[in-house]
Amino acid sequence: MIRQYSQKEFKEAFIAAKTKKQPFDSDVLQTVKHILDDIRNRGDEAVKEYTKKFDGLAAASLLVSKKERENAWNDVAPEVITALKKAADNIRSFHSKQLQTSRVMEMTDDIVSGQLFRPLERVGIYVPGGKASYPSTVLMNAIPAKLAGVKKIVMTTPARDGKNIPPVLSVAADIAGVDTIYKIGGSQAIGALAYGTEQIEAVDKIVGPGNAYVAAAKSLVFGDVGIDMIAGPSEVAIIVDESAHPPYVAADLIAQAEHDEKARSFLFCTSKALLAKTLEEVKRQCEELPRKDIAEISLANEGAAVLVDTIDEAFSLVNALAPEHLEIQTKNALHHLSKVKNAGSVFIGHHTPEAVGDYFAGPNHVLPTVGTARFSSGLSVDDFIKKTTYVYYSENALRQAAPYVETLAQEEELDGHARAVKVRLEQ
Amino acid sequence: MIRQYSQKEFKEAFIAAKTKKQPFDSDVLQTVKHILDDIRNRGDEAVKEYTKKFDGLAAASLLVSKKERENAWNDVAPEVITALKKAADNIRSFHSKQLQTSRVMEMTDDIVSGQLFRPLERVGIYVPGGKASYPSTVLMNAIPAKLAGVKKIVMTTPARDGKNIPPVLSVAADIAGVDTIYKIGGSQAIGALAYGTEQIEAVDKIVGPGNAYVAAAKSLVFGDVGIDMIAGPSEVAIIVDESAHPPYVAADLIAQAEHDEKARSFLFCTSKALLAKTLEEVKRQCEELPRKDIAEISLANEGAAVLVDTIDEAFSLVNALAPEHLEIQTKNALHHLSKVKNAGSVFIGHHTPEAVGDYFAGPNHVLPTVGTARFSSGLSVDDFIKKTTYVYYSENALRQAAPYVETLAQEEELDGHARAVKVRLEQ
């Protein structure tokens, strides 16, 4: 069961421990480095070998064919298709309001300056395999890229049981606008996307979640291509007062905990009685949960419940923690939004469980974890845009600027910089 | 002298080699890791030991005092102060137009959603030491942070000759709005900023250039704090046609090359005669340059001149290269801006040498290098902002969404997610 901490304990010991990045296992790094080098040297041949070895798939082409993508639609339940389309509409609507246009900062006869906004050309999306399939990952990563204007979106995901990819991922890819899908998983997928092979064109940026091998591969290819982030364990912090409903709060703590054993559920409560009731309710609801074993380990090892003096104190702890998800289940919940400084995404009020945002409401579910919300943001259209500044000076503008530029260049002992100005004005 | 390449050679061999990230030296990484661990464990004591060892400074406090900062103004030439103030005005004006406000994506009785824009709370700026001082680094890094609303801007730079920091850096810090300055250099500065000590409060993000040790330290602390980027060698690509002036073009190639021996100067020219004249002019101008030795090595080892068939072909090569700086010295230069896909910053026309942007015009000079302009952007106000999404659902909105959320949660085998919705609607 969730352990209780005092405000002081939580502040002094817990936050520092929970906002420290988790280093990669050096064996994993070594293995992945070898695979990446191999793919860089041997291309498709290496990709096929690893795909046969790890996913049991031996095929001449790892591309998901047009036919396969068409057929996938027959293998997905209609209500799932409808739900994916509705979710995609909401995600598209929310993210379309993030679009920005190139800017002009200054425009006179003598000076023109500004910022160009340009989409990335090619983006790769990694979608993990495993027992379950995660079509929401496809929507959340591909839709912002598509809206940004990315020309080619390539998705890779491992084949299941040595055969095809799960049809629901193919359908989600169609809905989100993914151009090409490959049946490749693990670090070999990251290597193929980063460096390209005979069959697979290298991309400019790779996004999407994955296991320790995928994460290590992303960290190693970063710099040669862009990456979104290296995600740590998923987290929720819930701030509640006496107006909250213990069954709702408990359900949300459990929904977080069912992800995996390292997931983190934090509760900050101003009422001792409601805190006790909520913890009882967590116990009760866990009993009926299919993923009970995972959730109970997560709650016991990683969870925390803190009785706080005031809502403000709760926000102070939460801002120090900088959680991936924050729920505010209090009276006048929207009013407290102003107190949020560090969080990935905020869910406001008694009827906004995180699950609504995970799948449906529109905001992205790819969010900063492990305290990185102090300095970084969830996935957005901005992640698929480059900003290039530009400036034009007329001869007259250069003449006005010359004395200052020359003074500063000489101060920095870069005489060639001063000369680049002088040579243009001396004739 | 600059080596000439054919279009084909440049495309096939040169670009791939010049857009590959440069791995850290493992000895440097090891040394830096030790220093960071030491600072994490021993705090100020360790910082002071390293500062004494590497910078020859033994002092009870490493803080630059108010008195020292006031006195610095007497030790900087008035024309330098004026030039810094003028440059700061331009940088402030350009970057202020990047400011964005929090967004509302949807607002009805049932749904409120959007993005909060929040400044980072504390930012650290590293300013390198060495023979020369770089006040422009202070302006370019601190001004966007200040505009973004960062509450505390901390700068560190090593003391010179075991005494004080260069007065011009202190003055630039005052002009740019830096709150606190410490006399700390190298990886120990990065460690102190990332993890905090008794005297130095930890920051949320560290920006600014530095040598191999500083770069390695930034890469190691990344994740615990944010960083701007790991800069590679500085680059310029210059596209010219027959309208260009060889002395201007040559001066700009040399200005780039004088930075250091690894700096890269690339020329793309549609005219064989003008290309030859420009290379002659490079030779001639180099003779008179104070940093001649550095520039000549840089040009010979890292430079490239390519005779191109057309301007479009030049842009195709440049977009593949994704250079840090791009100059367009052609007829109707502004018209060609539309062809730029991948570049850090663009300088347009015959009278806009890169030097104007390095110091004065307003756009930032902290820019992506080594091909990373394919997927990343120069420093801007955005780097000091976090975007937090938020969503409120009423009971009614949740009821409308429930079937879809439940379907998707069940499809992903996360029953607890479906239950978090159900529990709110069943009473």
Interface residues (C-beta under 8 A of the other chain):
Chain A: K20 K21 E79 V80 T82 A83 L84 K86 A87 S93 F94 K97 Q98 R103 M105 E106 I111 V112 S113 Q115 L116 R118 L120 E121 K131 A132 S133 Y134 P135 S136 V168 D204 K205 G223 D224 V225 G226 I230 H245 P247 Y248 A251 D252 I254 A255 A257 E258 H259 Q285 L289 P290 R291 A295 A333 L334 L337 V340 K341 N342 A343 G344 S345 V346 F347 I348 G349 H350 H351 T352 P353 E354 A355 V356 G357 D358 Y359 F360 A361 G362 P363 N364 V370 T372 A373 R374 F375 S376 S377 G378 S380 D382 I385 K386 K387 T388 T389 Y390 V391 Y392 Y393 S394 E395 A397 L398 A401 P403 Y404 V405 T407 L408 A409 E411 E412 E413 L414 D415 G416 H417 A418 R419 A420 V421 V423 R424
Chain B: T19 K20 K21 E79 V80 T82 A83 L84 K86 A87 S93 F94 K97 Q98 R103 M105 E106 I111 V112 S113 Q115 L116 R118 L120 E121 K131 A132 S133 Y134 P135 S136 V168 D204 K205 G223 D224 V225 G226 I230 H245 P247 Y248 A251 D252 I254 A255 A257 E258 H259 Q285 L289 P290 R291 A295 A333 L334 L337 V340 K341 N342 A343 G344 S345 V346 F347 I348 G349 H350 H351 T352 P353 E354 A355 V356 G357 D358 Y359 F360 A361 G362 P363 N364 V370 T372 A373 R374 F375 S376 S377 G378 S380 D382 I385 K386 K387 T388 T389 Y390 V391 Y392 Y393 S394 E395 A397 L398 A401 P403 Y404 V405 T407 L408 A409 E411 E412 E413 L414 D415 G416 H417 A418 R419 A420 V421 V423 R424
